[in-house]
Amino acid sequence: MNESLAYAVGRGMALTYLDRATYRRKSEPAVLAELVEEFGPCYVVPEGGSNGLGVRGCAELPAEIDVDFDVVCCATGSGGTLAGIAAGLTDGRRALGFAVLKGGQFLDDEVRRLQHEGFGAATENWALDYEFHFGGYAKRKPALDTFIADFGTRHGVPLDWVYEAKMMYGLFDRISSGHFARGTTIVAVLS
Ligand SMILES: Cc1ncc(COP(=O)(O)O)c(C=O)c1O
């Protein structure tokens, strides 16, 4: 029971166990049907909230950014956030996702699939960076911890190491190695 799960239970959520083998098949119709049978008529929210509706929700995010920008970055786990943000951008702007898991190349297809599910078409205004997973999902390394501590001291923003810190580390690295043209305005989303 970690902090988040304890909070959820404290707010009245009932938790139930799913073994790893079944979890791997979590989006197969048979597994979904079993869930509906066990818990009665219900809406099964997929991992990460990433489905067509989630994408449509995230597409509203760019309109909330009240500064002018060229590129918007987010951490990417299940893909819905990047898919939505990119779909909601006005012409000429681009979205960049930093994959937080190892072997995240499947996310290219997944983001496209999610955009199709949400809007019936994929956009070409986004990309994924796979170089900053730090060993895998929820894995951390001393360089990441040092970065989090330094960032916290300088900006007063505590970054979570599972998502935000990997994106921010990757972004700083790409900026310093000249990936972005001088003068590019970049927004980083901490959600
Ligand atoms: C802070 C933060 N950024 C990004 C993401 C990744 O979102 P997605 O799973 O839609 O790719 C998450 C997911 O939990 C998150 O907590």
The ligand as an ORCA input file, in Angstrom:
! r2SCAN-3c Opt
* xyz 0 1
  C       3.023     13.870    -14.436
  C       2.658     12.954    -15.552
  N       3.065     13.255    -16.814
  C       2.763     12.451    -17.842
  C       2.053     11.273    -17.657
  C       1.895     10.331    -18.831
  O       0.665     10.324    -19.386
  P       0.227      9.200    -20.433
  O       0.051      7.933    -19.660
  O      -1.032      9.762    -20.968
  O       1.286      9.063    -21.483
  C       1.582     10.941    -16.394
  C       0.803      9.717    -16.197
  O       0.436      9.347    -15.104
  C       1.898     11.788    -15.307
  O       1.523     11.479    -14.051
*
